[in-house]
């Protein structure tokens, strides 16, 4: 199949690029316009707009300003109702908080990825032919956006995604990871040996780094470190090599090197558009940690229900179980819609924070890897960096938090519902560095969990890998599949459309998954 599409301008940065191909026959519904752009018409002038679309859709954001492309509902469903709920960054009030897949929510992110992000990336690659630096950056972004999907679903269409055929095969997780490292090798070799400082074709459209070659090279190295940690249980020797290679080549060390998508009125921050309007609230798990640690980020993220009083909602409550009980909303000054109603247009989107690299390096140091510092020093610097990212700059406040010996607390909701099963607080360690290695690993996981907030796709994957006990189990479950129940969801199930239109490929994908198509089947790298 071959598709054509309309070009739509999204401000100075984003152009909704045409959908030229797809993964299932459902994509036949896409309109054909005799005046639209076709694949053979792609040229270098369209590389930047195509890349811009791949980045924005690749972080699961959408805009009503791009009709026919997407809207912020994809973030609300693919991220808010799924990954953010699974790891209790927020409470959504939907069945997924009880580990149920309902209303086809598992399909929204999948469909938008393969009908918007993937075609846009493929178009950018086609339009960038002959531009080595541009192609290197696109390889890095390909790894980033596919990594989130493979870690969410397991085997997925990858090698032949966008092959213009109705039937698209699934690749295994281990095969895709092998290709990830190959692409990162190629990208780093190109960018590290180039005299080019800025990719001109990307500069006006790249809302992450404005085409800056050095920043993209560091982003790629940081991504390599992330993936090295992911495979550390299944391929420890390779993980060590990849992690040390990443650190030696240079990973993010300052907040300025972090990846934050610059929001605009055309490319808004979807989280800020809908967290409060959709009724998302603070969770009991987040409250327990943040309040117990006297975490200065608490007031940045959430609003008290009364002066100085925060209340998180437990995950997994039955429908209407808490009635009209008030729970802490996201803080409008930082996370919500904002007093002026335009925060979603000015609050940048967290894509990859520099602090994550310090916690990954700290864990690597405990593994015996050469991470360029001691585990404790890296851990503490990661905390400092995260606090500063959120505007906490007072040295005394930062030092007091790093050295803090307070513990997470029982959630405030117990004052209203004292019989809830929340007495066993998951995190039983302070922030201050422990003398026991097992405790140190948990401390790293806790602070990494906080530092990655609100980017839940990576946090969900990392929590599955580490199995750190950070969050409460759901109060109730609607999913009795093996491996699910009240445990952390292991993956997202395949979409019904794939079963109807790409059935044989799905069946092969399930074989490669090595388990049933349920939320309880662990992925290849999830061995604990």
One Martini backbone bead per residue (centre of mass of N, CA, C, O) as a GRO file, in nm:
protein
  528
    1UNK     BB    1   0.099   0.034   0.016
    2UNK     BB    2   0.002   0.380  -0.062
    3UNK     BB    3   0.041   0.703   0.079
    4UNK     BB    4  -0.109   1.014   0.136
    5UNK     BB    5  -0.068   1.372   0.228
    6UNK     BB    6  -0.098   1.644   0.437
    7UNK     BB    7   0.031   1.956   0.485
    8UNK     BB    8   0.086   2.096   0.816
    9UNK     BB    9   0.123   2.370   1.006
   10UNK     BB   10   0.330   2.403   1.320
   11UNK     BB   11   0.441   2.660   1.326
   12UNK     BB   12   0.793   2.666   1.359
   13UNK     BB   13   0.821   2.331   1.415
   14UNK     BB   14   0.551   2.187   1.303
   15UNK     BB   15   0.469   1.920   1.076
   16UNK     BB   16   0.226   1.740   0.933
   17UNK     BB   17   0.304   1.443   0.818
   18UNK     BB   18   0.270   1.214   0.599
   19UNK     BB   19   0.096   0.909   0.539
   20UNK     BB   20   0.249   0.639   0.366
   21UNK     BB   21   0.221   0.414   0.595
   22UNK     BB   22   0.152   0.085   0.745
   23UNK     BB   23   0.042  -0.201   0.952
   24UNK     BB   24  -0.262  -0.191   0.863
   25UNK     BB   25  -0.571  -0.192   0.701
   26UNK     BB   26  -0.688   0.055   0.858
   27UNK     BB   27  -0.523   0.274   0.686
   28UNK     BB   28  -0.727   0.298   0.440
   29UNK     BB   29  -0.887   0.552   0.566
   30UNK     BB   30  -0.699   0.732   0.447
   31UNK     BB   31  -0.678   0.998   0.271
   32UNK     BB   32  -0.682   1.105  -0.069
   33UNK     BB   33  -0.489   1.364  -0.225
   34UNK     BB   34  -0.416   1.510  -0.526
   35UNK     BB   35  -0.238   1.752  -0.361
   36UNK     BB   36  -0.043   1.570  -0.233
   37UNK     BB   37   0.225   1.426  -0.088
   38UNK     BB   38   0.479   1.222  -0.201
   39UNK     BB   39   0.751   1.028  -0.157
   40UNK     BB   40   0.908   1.137  -0.423
   41UNK     BB   41   0.888   1.451  -0.298
   42UNK     BB   42   1.098   1.428  -0.106
   43UNK     BB   43   1.306   1.669   0.066
   44UNK     BB   44   1.525   1.852   0.258
   45UNK     BB   45   1.294   2.062   0.344
   46UNK     BB   46   1.131   1.811   0.506
   47UNK     BB   47   1.305   1.707   0.741
   48UNK     BB   48   1.231   1.889   0.980
   49UNK     BB   49   0.919   1.856   0.991
   50UNK     BB   50   0.928   1.549   1.018
   51UNK     BB   51   1.092   1.538   1.278
   52UNK     BB   52   0.898   1.702   1.451
   53UNK     BB   53   0.669   1.494   1.435
   54UNK     BB   54   0.828   1.251   1.552
   55UNK     BB   55   0.879   1.377   1.828
   56UNK     BB   56   0.595   1.453   1.929
   57UNK     BB   57   0.470   1.168   1.876
   58UNK     BB   58   0.708   1.008   2.027
   59UNK     BB   59   0.583   1.150   2.312
   60UNK     BB   60   0.260   1.133   2.300
   61UNK     BB   61   0.175   1.395   2.148
   62UNK     BB   62  -0.091   1.642   2.086
   63UNK     BB   63  -0.299   1.850   1.854
   64UNK     BB   64  -0.565   2.051   1.754
   65UNK     BB   65  -0.373   2.207   1.539
   66UNK     BB   66  -0.362   1.898   1.397
   67UNK     BB   67  -0.562   1.796   1.191
   68UNK     BB   68  -0.552   1.442   1.156
   69UNK     BB   69  -0.332   1.358   1.373
   70UNK     BB   70  -0.400   1.476   1.680
   71UNK     BB   71  -0.432   1.458   2.042
   72UNK     BB   72  -0.415   1.467   2.395
   73UNK     BB   73  -0.551   1.185   2.438
   74UNK     BB   74  -0.304   1.008   2.404
   75UNK     BB   75  -0.170   1.082   2.664
   76UNK     BB   76  -0.407   1.016   2.857
   77UNK     BB   77  -0.398   0.711   2.771
   78UNK     BB   78  -0.106   0.601   2.710
   79UNK     BB   79   0.003   0.746   2.981
   80UNK     BB   80  -0.202   0.804   3.206
   81UNK     BB   81  -0.374   0.524   3.209
   82UNK     BB   82  -0.111   0.363   3.208
   83UNK     BB   83   0.194   0.414   3.302
   84UNK     BB   84   0.126   0.625   3.531
   85UNK     BB   85  -0.059   0.426   3.685
   86UNK     BB   86   0.117   0.176   3.731
   87UNK     BB   87   0.341   0.375   3.900
   88UNK     BB   88   0.193   0.612   4.059
   89UNK     BB   89   0.195   0.921   3.957
   90UNK     BB   90  -0.115   0.862   3.926
   91UNK     BB   91  -0.470   0.901   3.942
   92UNK     BB   92  -0.742   0.808   3.716
   93UNK     BB   93  -1.021   0.631   3.772
   94UNK     BB   94  -0.960   0.376   3.617
   95UNK     BB   95  -0.930   0.039   3.551
   96UNK     BB   96  -0.608   0.043   3.545
   97UNK     BB   97  -0.577   0.064   3.862
   98UNK     BB   98  -0.681  -0.260   3.844
   99UNK     BB   99  -0.537  -0.396   3.588
  100UNK     BB  100  -0.724  -0.310   3.349
  101UNK     BB  101  -0.838  -0.369   3.021
  102UNK     BB  102  -1.016  -0.096   2.876
  103UNK     BB  103  -1.171   0.037   2.596
  104UNK     BB  104  -0.900   0.010   2.420
  105UNK     BB  105  -0.645   0.167   2.542
  106UNK     BB  106  -0.407  -0.003   2.412
  107UNK     BB  107  -0.450   0.136   2.109
  108UNK     BB  108  -0.381   0.440   2.097
  109UNK     BB  109  -0.068   0.446   2.098
  110UNK     BB  110  -0.025   0.251   1.866
  111UNK     BB  111  -0.171   0.403   1.638
  112UNK     BB  112  -0.014   0.676   1.659
  113UNK     BB  113   0.262   0.562   1.612
  114UNK     BB  114   0.202   0.413   1.321
  115UNK     BB  115   0.048   0.689   1.188
  116UNK     BB  116   0.275   0.914   1.278
  117UNK     BB  117   0.568   0.865   1.383
  118UNK     BB  118   0.678   0.663   1.174
  119UNK     BB  119   0.626   0.813   0.907
  120UNK     BB  120   0.784   1.066   0.989
  121UNK     BB  121   1.056   0.928   1.020
  122UNK     BB  122   1.074   0.808   0.735
  123UNK     BB  123   1.063   1.082   0.595
  124UNK     BB  124   1.317   1.203   0.722
  125UNK     BB  125   1.508   0.994   0.607
  126UNK     BB  126   1.448   1.043   0.309
  127UNK     BB  127   1.510   1.363   0.321
  128UNK     BB  128   1.827   1.294   0.445
  129UNK     BB  129   1.974   1.207   0.216
  130UNK     BB  130   2.330   1.269   0.252
  131UNK     BB  131   2.297   1.339   0.571
  132UNK     BB  132   2.476   1.220   0.819
  133UNK     BB  133   2.389   1.380   1.074
  134UNK     BB  134   2.084   1.349   1.042
  135UNK     BB  135   2.081   1.038   1.041
  136UNK     BB  136   2.201   1.004   1.323
  137UNK     BB  137   1.972   1.142   1.478
  138UNK     BB  138   1.749   0.952   1.372
  139UNK     BB  139   1.862   0.698   1.504
  140UNK     BB  140   1.830   0.793   1.793
  141UNK     BB  141   1.522   0.846   1.781
  142UNK     BB  142   1.440   0.565   1.705
  143UNK     BB  143   1.530   0.434   1.964
  144UNK     BB  144   1.362   0.593   2.160
  145UNK     BB  145   1.066   0.541   2.048
  146UNK     BB  146   1.086   0.226   2.029
  147UNK     BB  147   1.160   0.162   2.321
  148UNK     BB  148   0.888   0.230   2.449
  149UNK     BB  149   0.723   0.015   2.289
  150UNK     BB  150   0.880  -0.248   2.350
  151UNK     BB  151   0.853  -0.207   2.668
  152UNK     BB  152   0.532  -0.228   2.655
  153UNK     BB  153   0.469  -0.489   2.445
  154UNK     BB  154   0.717  -0.602   2.295
  155UNK     BB  155   0.675  -0.740   2.029
  156UNK     BB  156   0.721  -0.558   1.715
  157UNK     BB  157   0.704  -0.355   1.466
  158UNK     BB  158   1.017  -0.265   1.286
  159UNK     BB  159   1.180  -0.335   1.028
  160UNK     BB  160   0.878  -0.315   0.856
  161UNK     BB  161   0.786  -0.049   0.929
  162UNK     BB  162   0.643   0.094   0.656
  163UNK     BB  163   0.617  -0.132   0.397
  164UNK     BB  164   0.329  -0.112   0.239
  165UNK     BB  165   0.187  -0.343   0.395
  166UNK     BB  166  -0.054  -0.528   0.552
  167UNK     BB  167   0.178  -0.718   0.649
  168UNK     BB  168   0.354  -0.707   0.967
  169UNK     BB  169   0.615  -0.802   1.127
  170UNK     BB  170   0.758  -0.926   1.420
  171UNK     BB  171   0.993  -0.842   1.660
  172UNK     BB  172   1.208  -0.907   1.889
  173UNK     BB  173   1.344  -0.777   2.162
  174UNK     BB  174   1.640  -0.873   2.121
  175UNK     BB  175   1.668  -0.773   1.831
  176UNK     BB  176   1.607  -0.474   1.880
  177UNK     BB  177   1.836  -0.421   2.082
  178UNK     BB  178   2.064  -0.487   1.891
  179UNK     BB  179   1.992  -0.255   1.695
  180UNK     BB  180   2.020  -0.021   1.884
  181UNK     BB  181   2.329  -0.045   1.926
  182UNK     BB  182   2.399  -0.015   1.630
  183UNK     BB  183   2.281   0.270   1.587
  184UNK     BB  184   2.451   0.406   1.811
  185UNK     BB  185   2.721   0.349   1.687
  186UNK     BB  186   2.680   0.499   1.420
  187UNK     BB  187   2.606   0.776   1.538
  188UNK     BB  188   2.863   0.826   1.704
  189UNK     BB  189   3.068   0.805   1.476
  190UNK     BB  190   2.960   1.049   1.323
  191UNK     BB  191   2.942   1.278   1.545
  192UNK     BB  192   3.239   1.252   1.666
  193UNK     BB  193   3.368   1.300   1.353
  194UNK     BB  194   3.242   1.582   1.328
  195UNK     BB  195   3.243   1.936   1.224
  196UNK     BB  196   2.956   1.960   1.279
  197UNK     BB  197   2.732   2.157   1.492
  198UNK     BB  198   2.479   2.195   1.287
  199UNK     BB  199   2.168   2.096   1.166
  200UNK     BB  200   2.010   2.285   0.944
  201UNK     BB  201   1.745   2.112   0.879
  202UNK     BB  202   1.668   2.116   1.206
  203UNK     BB  203   1.698   2.385   1.364
  204UNK     BB  204   1.392   2.514   1.330
  205UNK     BB  205   1.242   2.220   1.442
  206UNK     BB  206   1.412   2.146   1.692
  207UNK     BB  207   1.270   2.116   2.031
  208UNK     BB  208   1.536   2.013   2.181
  209UNK     BB  209   1.840   2.107   2.007
  210UNK     BB  210   1.853   2.262   1.734
  211UNK     BB  211   2.070   2.056   1.591
  212UNK     BB  212   2.277   1.981   1.806
  213UNK     BB  213   2.533   1.763   1.795
  214UNK     BB  214   2.639   1.736   2.086
  215UNK     BB  215   2.364   1.684   2.225
  216UNK     BB  216   2.290   1.431   2.060
  217UNK     BB  217   2.530   1.263   2.141
  218UNK     BB  218   2.465   1.264   2.446
  219UNK     BB  219   2.188   1.140   2.420
  220UNK     BB  220   2.287   0.870   2.298
  221UNK     BB  221   2.465   0.788   2.539
  222UNK     BB  222   2.235   0.791   2.749
  223UNK     BB  223   2.067   0.576   2.607
  224UNK     BB  224   2.277   0.353   2.631
  225UNK     BB  225   2.275   0.343   2.939
  226UNK     BB  226   1.982   0.268   2.973
  227UNK     BB  227   1.999  -0.003   2.809
  228UNK     BB  228   2.213  -0.138   2.979
  229UNK     BB  229   2.041  -0.164   3.235
  230UNK     BB  230   1.812  -0.333   3.107
  231UNK     BB  231   2.028  -0.587   3.037
  232UNK     BB  232   2.179  -0.666   3.315
  233UNK     BB  233   2.034  -0.953   3.370
  234UNK     BB  234   2.063  -1.098   3.078
  235UNK     BB  235   2.348  -0.913   2.987
  236UNK     BB  236   2.603  -0.826   3.178
  237UNK     BB  237   2.850  -0.791   2.992
  238UNK     BB  238   2.722  -0.605   2.783
  239UNK     BB  239   2.629  -0.389   2.980
  240UNK     BB  240   2.906  -0.300   3.072
  241UNK     BB  241   3.019  -0.214   2.800
  242UNK     BB  242   2.796  -0.007   2.727
  243UNK     BB  243   2.819   0.174   2.977
  244UNK     BB  244   3.121   0.248   2.953
  245UNK     BB  245   3.097   0.368   2.672
  246UNK     BB  246   2.900   0.594   2.741
  247UNK     BB  247   3.064   0.741   2.960
  248UNK     BB  248   3.323   0.788   2.792
  249UNK     BB  249   3.163   0.961   2.569
  250UNK     BB  250   2.918   1.104   2.712
  251UNK     BB  251   2.692   1.219   2.935
  252UNK     BB  252   2.475   1.362   3.117
  253UNK     BB  253   2.554   1.644   3.366
  254UNK     BB  254   2.333   1.858   3.296
  255UNK     BB  255   2.038   2.024   3.264
  256UNK     BB  256   2.114   2.154   2.986
  257UNK     BB  257   2.138   1.851   2.852
  258UNK     BB  258   1.866   1.802   2.864
  259UNK     BB  259   1.541   1.681   2.752
  260UNK     BB  260   1.324   1.949   2.635
  261UNK     BB  261   1.028   2.022   2.513
  262UNK     BB  262   0.921   2.300   2.338
  263UNK     BB  263   0.657   2.460   2.398
  264UNK     BB  264   0.337   2.555   2.246
  265UNK     BB  265   0.042   2.646   2.094
  266UNK     BB  266   0.096   2.394   1.889
  267UNK     BB  267   0.293   2.234   2.114
  268UNK     BB  268   0.167   2.110   2.371
  269UNK     BB  269   0.138   2.016   2.704
  270UNK     BB  270  -0.055   1.754   2.780
  271UNK     BB  271  -0.041   1.728   3.081
  272UNK     BB  272  -0.122   2.030   3.141
  273UNK     BB  273  -0.406   2.006   2.998
  274UNK     BB  274  -0.533   1.725   3.175
  275UNK     BB  275  -0.482   1.639   3.473
  276UNK     BB  276  -0.725   1.808   3.597
  277UNK     BB  277  -0.959   1.777   3.385
  278UNK     BB  278  -0.949   1.447   3.430
  279UNK     BB  279  -0.881   1.388   3.751
  280UNK     BB  280  -0.604   1.377   3.842
  281UNK     BB  281  -0.403   1.241   4.113
  282UNK     BB  282  -0.253   1.188   4.382
  283UNK     BB  283  -0.075   0.942   4.543
  284UNK     BB  284  -0.004   0.750   4.813
  285UNK     BB  285   0.288   0.688   4.733
  286UNK     BB  286   0.386   0.976   4.688
  287UNK     BB  287   0.312   1.085   4.963
  288UNK     BB  288   0.481   0.901   5.145
  289UNK     BB  289   0.754   1.000   5.036
  290UNK     BB  290   0.742   1.315   5.022
  291UNK     BB  291   0.651   1.367   5.313
  292UNK     BB  292   0.861   1.195   5.467
  293UNK     BB  293   1.111   1.365   5.324
  294UNK     BB  294   1.056   1.660   5.283
  295UNK     BB  295   1.006   1.726   4.985
  296UNK     BB  296   1.050   2.010   4.784
  297UNK     BB  297   0.874   1.894   4.535
  298UNK     BB  298   0.587   1.876   4.639
  299UNK     BB  299   0.498   2.185   4.596
  300UNK     BB  300   0.551   2.168   4.284
  301UNK     BB  301   0.338   1.926   4.212
  302UNK     BB  302   0.133   1.972   4.461
  303UNK     BB  303  -0.178   2.024   4.622
  304UNK     BB  304  -0.325   2.109   4.891
  305UNK     BB  305  -0.625   2.056   5.082
  306UNK     BB  306  -0.466   2.213   5.295
  307UNK     BB  307  -0.272   2.357   5.503
  308UNK     BB  308  -0.005   2.144   5.456
  309UNK     BB  309  -0.209   1.923   5.327
  310UNK     BB  310  -0.180   1.591   5.207
  311UNK     BB  311  -0.362   1.372   4.961
  312UNK     BB  312  -0.354   1.046   4.856
  313UNK     BB  313  -0.463   0.816   4.622
  314UNK     BB  314  -0.537   0.508   4.603
  315UNK     BB  315  -0.477   0.236   4.428
  316UNK     BB  316  -0.767   0.037   4.348
  317UNK     BB  317  -1.029   0.146   4.381
  318UNK     BB  318  -1.343   0.145   4.393
  319UNK     BB  319  -1.617   0.252   4.273
  320UNK     BB  320  -1.681   0.519   4.480
  321UNK     BB  321  -1.521   0.463   4.751
  322UNK     BB  322  -1.443   0.794   4.811
  323UNK     BB  323  -1.631   0.979   4.694
  324UNK     BB  324  -1.575   1.321   4.814
  325UNK     BB  325  -1.294   1.294   4.864
  326UNK     BB  326  -1.008   1.478   4.901
  327UNK     BB  327  -0.744   1.534   4.666
  328UNK     BB  328  -0.449   1.591   4.535
  329UNK     BB  329  -0.353   1.797   4.303
  330UNK     BB  330  -0.206   1.941   4.067
  331UNK     BB  331   0.002   2.198   4.037
  332UNK     BB  332  -0.076   2.480   3.867
  333UNK     BB  333   0.207   2.632   3.871
  334UNK     BB  334   0.352   2.362   3.724
  335UNK     BB  335   0.137   2.119   3.605
  336UNK     BB  336  -0.102   2.268   3.508
  337UNK     BB  337  -0.294   2.520   3.357
  338UNK     BB  338  -0.298   2.778   3.497
  339UNK     BB  339  -0.397   3.096   3.553
  340UNK     BB  340  -0.362   3.184   3.234
  341UNK     BB  341  -0.403   2.914   3.049
  342UNK     BB  342  -0.071   2.866   2.927
  343UNK     BB  343   0.124   2.641   3.037
  344UNK     BB  344   0.113   2.433   2.798
  345UNK     BB  345   0.284   2.656   2.617
  346UNK     BB  346   0.551   2.682   2.837
  347UNK     BB  347   0.575   2.397   2.950
  348UNK     BB  348   0.797   2.176   2.929
  349UNK     BB  349   0.889   1.856   2.816
  350UNK     BB  350   0.976   1.568   2.962
  351UNK     BB  351   1.220   1.333   2.830
  352UNK     BB  352   1.540   1.369   2.947
  353UNK     BB  353   1.713   1.346   3.237
  354UNK     BB  354   2.018   1.392   3.381
  355UNK     BB  355   1.979   1.248   3.658
  356UNK     BB  356   1.948   0.957   3.560
  357UNK     BB  357   2.253   0.904   3.502
  358UNK     BB  358   2.346   0.901   3.798
  359UNK     BB  359   2.177   0.655   3.888
  360UNK     BB  360   2.289   0.461   3.679
  361UNK     BB  361   2.585   0.491   3.767
  362UNK     BB  362   2.546   0.402   4.057
  363UNK     BB  363   2.456   0.116   3.986
  364UNK     BB  364   2.702   0.044   3.819
  365UNK     BB  365   2.905   0.071   4.052
  366UNK     BB  366   2.777  -0.168   4.213
  367UNK     BB  367   2.852  -0.368   3.963
  368UNK     BB  368   3.164  -0.276   3.878
  369UNK     BB  369   3.160  -0.030   3.709
  370UNK     BB  370   3.289   0.227   3.508
  371UNK     BB  371   3.145   0.558   3.615
  372UNK     BB  372   3.328   0.801   3.731
  373UNK     BB  373   3.245   0.700   4.030
  374UNK     BB  374   3.079   0.681   4.307
  375UNK     BB  375   2.780   0.583   4.416
  376UNK     BB  376   2.732   0.811   4.620
  377UNK     BB  377   2.809   1.058   4.449
  378UNK     BB  378   2.607   1.003   4.220
  379UNK     BB  379   2.351   0.997   4.387
  380UNK     BB  380   2.374   1.287   4.510
  381UNK     BB  381   2.389   1.437   4.236
  382UNK     BB  382   2.116   1.350   4.131
  383UNK     BB  383   1.953   1.496   4.343
  384UNK     BB  384   2.055   1.782   4.297
  385UNK     BB  385   1.967   1.803   4.003
  386UNK     BB  386   1.663   1.761   4.043
  387UNK     BB  387   1.611   1.998   4.230
  388UNK     BB  388   1.714   2.218   4.034
  389UNK     BB  389   1.516   2.163   3.806
  390UNK     BB  390   1.271   2.256   4.022
  391UNK     BB  391   1.398   2.528   4.171
  392UNK     BB  392   1.605   2.411   4.390
  393UNK     BB  393   1.883   2.618   4.520
  394UNK     BB  394   1.920   2.586   4.812
  395UNK     BB  395   2.180   2.450   4.977
  396UNK     BB  396   2.055   2.374   5.253
  397UNK     BB  397   1.813   2.218   5.141
  398UNK     BB  398   1.971   2.010   4.978
  399UNK     BB  399   2.153   1.896   5.207
  400UNK     BB  400   1.922   1.806   5.394
  401UNK     BB  401   1.804   1.599   5.201
  402UNK     BB  402   2.053   1.416   5.151
  403UNK     BB  403   2.076   1.378   5.488
  404UNK     BB  404   1.816   1.243   5.537
  405UNK     BB  405   1.626   1.040   5.809
  406UNK     BB  406   1.359   1.017   5.711
  407UNK     BB  407   1.040   0.861   5.658
  408UNK     BB  408   0.803   0.725   5.528
  409UNK     BB  409   0.446   0.751   5.533
  410UNK     BB  410   0.138   0.743   5.612
  411UNK     BB  411  -0.141   0.798   5.469
  412UNK     BB  412  -0.393   1.032   5.509
  413UNK     BB  413  -0.647   0.849   5.436
  414UNK     BB  414  -0.650   0.695   5.718
  415UNK     BB  415  -0.819   0.919   5.868
  416UNK     BB  416  -1.082   0.820   5.697
  417UNK     BB  417  -0.962   0.510   5.619
  418UNK     BB  418  -0.835   0.290   5.852
  419UNK     BB  419  -0.878  -0.008   5.685
  420UNK     BB  420  -0.676   0.018   5.488
  421UNK     BB  421  -0.417  -0.145   5.293
  422UNK     BB  422  -0.143   0.073   5.424
  423UNK     BB  423   0.066  -0.013   5.658
  424UNK     BB  424   0.282  -0.115   5.447
  425UNK     BB  425   0.546   0.051   5.382
  426UNK     BB  426   0.750   0.026   5.116
  427UNK     BB  427   0.944   0.252   5.218
  428UNK     BB  428   1.234   0.203   5.467
  429UNK     BB  429   1.414   0.452   5.372
  430UNK     BB  430   1.626   0.693   5.351
  431UNK     BB  431   1.821   0.919   5.184
  432UNK     BB  432   2.054   0.852   5.329
  433UNK     BB  433   2.322   0.679   5.293
  434UNK     BB  434   2.391   0.356   5.303
  435UNK     BB  435   2.583   0.062   5.413
  436UNK     BB  436   2.397  -0.115   5.235
  437UNK     BB  437   2.369  -0.240   4.925
  438UNK     BB  438   2.070  -0.314   4.909
  439UNK     BB  439   1.977  -0.032   5.004
  440UNK     BB  440   2.113   0.134   4.782
  441UNK     BB  441   1.944   0.028   4.549
  442UNK     BB  442   1.677   0.136   4.655
  443UNK     BB  443   1.754   0.434   4.673
  444UNK     BB  444   1.808   0.472   4.377
  445UNK     BB  445   1.523   0.390   4.279
  446UNK     BB  446   1.367   0.611   4.427
  447UNK     BB  447   1.516   0.864   4.308
  448UNK     BB  448   1.462   0.790   4.016
  449UNK     BB  449   1.154   0.793   4.030
  450UNK     BB  450   1.147   1.100   4.100
  451UNK     BB  451   1.331   1.220   3.867
  452UNK     BB  452   1.149   1.122   3.617
  453UNK     BB  453   0.936   1.287   3.680
  454UNK     BB  454   0.664   1.241   3.451
  455UNK     BB  455   0.823   1.003   3.291
  456UNK     BB  456   0.670   0.690   3.274
  457UNK     BB  457   0.794   0.492   3.072
  458UNK     BB  458   1.073   0.457   3.206
  459UNK     BB  459   0.986   0.402   3.497
  460UNK     BB  460   0.837   0.139   3.437
  461UNK     BB  461   1.074  -0.020   3.324
  462UNK     BB  462   1.266   0.015   3.572
  463UNK     BB  463   1.076  -0.119   3.782
  464UNK     BB  464   1.069  -0.397   3.648
  465UNK     BB  465   1.370  -0.454   3.655
  466UNK     BB  466   1.430  -0.401   3.973
  467UNK     BB  467   1.191  -0.456   4.185
  468UNK     BB  468   1.133  -0.223   4.354
  469UNK     BB  469   0.997  -0.115   4.664
  470UNK     BB  470   0.774   0.173   4.623
  471UNK     BB  471   0.480   0.069   4.585
  472UNK     BB  472   0.168   0.006   4.620
  473UNK     BB  473  -0.062  -0.204   4.602
  474UNK     BB  474  -0.348  -0.260   4.496
  475UNK     BB  475  -0.647  -0.289   4.651
  476UNK     BB  476  -0.747  -0.391   4.366
  477UNK     BB  477  -0.855  -0.640   4.117
  478UNK     BB  478  -0.943  -0.713   3.753
  479UNK     BB  479  -0.676  -0.912   3.725
  480UNK     BB  480  -0.617  -1.279   3.712
  481UNK     BB  481  -0.373  -1.305   3.572
  482UNK     BB  482  -0.084  -1.426   3.538
  483UNK     BB  483   0.124  -1.182   3.702
  484UNK     BB  484  -0.082  -0.987   3.825
  485UNK     BB  485  -0.320  -0.868   3.995
  486UNK     BB  486  -0.136  -0.670   4.240
  487UNK     BB  487   0.077  -0.620   4.048
  488UNK     BB  488   0.291  -0.518   3.827
  489UNK     BB  489   0.271  -0.437   3.522
  490UNK     BB  490   0.444  -0.586   3.237
  491UNK     BB  491   0.228  -0.511   3.002
  492UNK     BB  492   0.084  -0.457   2.688
  493UNK     BB  493  -0.157  -0.537   2.494
  494UNK     BB  494  -0.281  -0.614   2.211
  495UNK     BB  495  -0.464  -0.518   1.952
  496UNK     BB  496  -0.757  -0.581   1.789
  497UNK     BB  497  -0.671  -0.489   1.505
  498UNK     BB  498  -0.434  -0.685   1.479
  499UNK     BB  499  -0.604  -0.946   1.495
  500UNK     BB  500  -0.776  -0.875   1.229
  501UNK     BB  501  -0.520  -0.767   1.019
  502UNK     BB  502  -0.241  -0.925   1.173
  503UNK     BB  503  -0.258  -1.220   1.286
  504UNK     BB  504   0.005  -1.379   1.220
  505UNK     BB  505   0.200  -1.173   1.346
  506UNK     BB  506   0.088  -1.190   1.632
  507UNK     BB  507   0.139  -1.489   1.676
  508UNK     BB  508   0.447  -1.457   1.644
  509UNK     BB  509   0.482  -1.251   1.871
  510UNK     BB  510   0.392  -1.447   2.098
  511UNK     BB  511   0.617  -1.644   2.059
  512UNK     BB  512   0.842  -1.427   2.119
  513UNK     BB  513   0.732  -1.361   2.407
  514UNK     BB  514   0.688  -1.632   2.577
  515UNK     BB  515   0.373  -1.576   2.612
  516UNK     BB  516   0.098  -1.448   2.691
  517UNK     BB  517  -0.143  -1.193   2.604
  518UNK     BB  518  -0.054  -1.029   2.884
  519UNK     BB  519   0.020  -0.838   3.177
  520UNK     BB  520   0.211  -1.097   3.297
  521UNK     BB  521   0.427  -1.091   3.075
  522UNK     BB  522   0.751  -1.101   3.045
  523UNK     BB  523   1.020  -0.967   2.932
  524UNK     BB  524   1.330  -1.046   2.830
  525UNK     BB  525   1.473  -0.842   3.059
  526UNK     BB  526   1.262  -0.962   3.279
  527UNK     BB  527   1.403  -1.178   3.536
  528UNK     BB  528   1.289  -1.124   3.846
   0.00000   0.00000   0.00000
